[in-house]
Amino acid sequence: MSKDSKAYQPKGKLLSFHPTGEYYFAKGLKAYQRKDFYKSKKYLERAIQLEPGEPMIYCQLAIVCTELGDYQQSNRYLHEILEELDEHMLECHYFLANNYAHLGLFKDAYTHASLYLKLDQDGEFVEDTEELLDLLTLEAEELEEDLYEEDDLIVKQDEARRLLESGHFPRAVDLLEEVIEEFPEYWSAYNNLALAYFYLGETSKADDILEDVLTKNPGNLHALCNKLVFAFYLKDKEKVNSLKEVLKKIKPMLHEHQFKLGASFALVGEYELAYGWLRKLQRVGFEGDGPFYYWLSYSAYHTKRQSMAEQAWKRVLEFSPEKEGHEPWEKNKPEAAGFEHIPKAIHQKLESSFIEERLFGLFLASLSAEKEQLLTSMKPKYLIEKEYVDFLSMEACEKPIMRSGHETAMELYKQHQPIGTTQSSLFLLWFTILPGLMKENVQANNSKALAAATEYMWRKQRGERTSQQQVAKLYSLSSSTLQKYVKIVKGLI
């Protein structure tokens, strides 16, 4: 270096910049004041990452989520504040009351509004809360009957959705028909009822229900999409093409409708159209669930957007860890691991509110390499669960039917492994039957025959063309033995 090189040295110092949670909180507030809610949400989420225990940030993020119409996410943040961060941040009760009112959950809205007035009599939102309570109560004597009616509807619809997702189609049919009887213009229940019948193989009945919806509620998007999916599965190419042309012209405004349209296009192989709708939703901050990211990943992969497909699949696994190995780009690889080899999937079933799923979870645990840890983590709610845990732990179990129940599941497993989504409904059917078998003290100890009868009924529920003779041969049984056990199983379903 020359002696004059100092002349070229910079005179100032470069200072490193480490933004804090407070910095991003301030930026989030400014964006909120400009009504740029999406940007505000992004800044506030970054602030939470840097200061995860600060309730003020969570509260502001909840307010932003409300502005974006994501009331459920807002409620999650508000409950987290009250339950874990700061129970004295009483304004959260007011915000919860507003959110629940928007969701139609008037009972919860009334509870939180009343709590706010009781706990913070001089609070900033007292006047607003009193106005909200006036709207909620209307006439006090009708509150229980009229305003809470919608709560019951939402609970039943959510229960029906869970039954459909779990493969409990006959129970879903019963519940949805009950909903329709009470709420004859609740079209969502009709559409789900059509799905349940379709899954049960009653395709004509499913189609009749959709036609009824479209007659009474012309242009119902969910019904049109379901008709497309049904036609696709039934390989009615002419009908598929006709319905696709109709749906291509529809430009829905509601996020729910955009998702339904995108998912339906993805399912029938129209991946470019599917990606357009699903990516558009993601860009505006739509908080999707597992199925949303599943179809986004599939449509991205099939339109050569590998990076987006991989990002979306990571979110799929957050919701459904059992789908590991089922990535769209893994279709040419060997069979993915079954649920029995995925501890997260087993944990989910052990924590289910359905007794049959919890029993199924225990069976999966018995096949897992982490059997001991999984059984230890199980907190039995019912006697039958405790007896099953005792049996699997090699502890005393006085009922031979429990051994027979487990052996029946093992017979099914010999025929159906690894256990994927399709096979799950078969095992769920068996664990729906088992409690009845024990309760009625039915003398049926032939595990192979019980397994065969369960599989026969499962195939019939799925609309498969099968005979008792075919199934009996599969399990090395006589047709007469299977016939006897089919009668037993039928009486317990």
Secondary structure, DSSP 8 states (H G I E B T S, - for coil): --TTGGGGS-SS--------HHHHHHHHHHHHHTT-HHHHHHHHHHHHHHSTT-HHHHHHHHHHHHHTT-HHHHHHHHHHIIIII-TT-THHHHHHHHHHHHHT-HHHHHHHHHHHHHH-TT-TTHHHHHHHHHHHHSSGGGIIIIITHHHHHHHHHHHHHHHHHHT-HHHHHHHHHHHHHH-TT-HHHHHHHHHHHHHTT-HHHHHHHHHHHHHHSTT-HHHHHHHHHHHHHTT-HHHHHHHHHHHHT----SHHHHHHHHHHHHHTT-HHHHHHHHHHHHHTT----HHHHHHHHHHHHHTT-HHHHHHHHHHHHHH-GGGTT--GGGTTSS----GGG-HHHHHHHHT-SSHHHHHHHHHHHHHSTTHHHHHHH----SHHHHHHHHHHTT-----HHHHHHHHHHHHHHHHS-S--HHHHHHHHHHHHHHHHHHHTT-----HHHHHHHHHHHHHHHTT----HHHHHHHTT--HHHHHHHHHHHHHH-
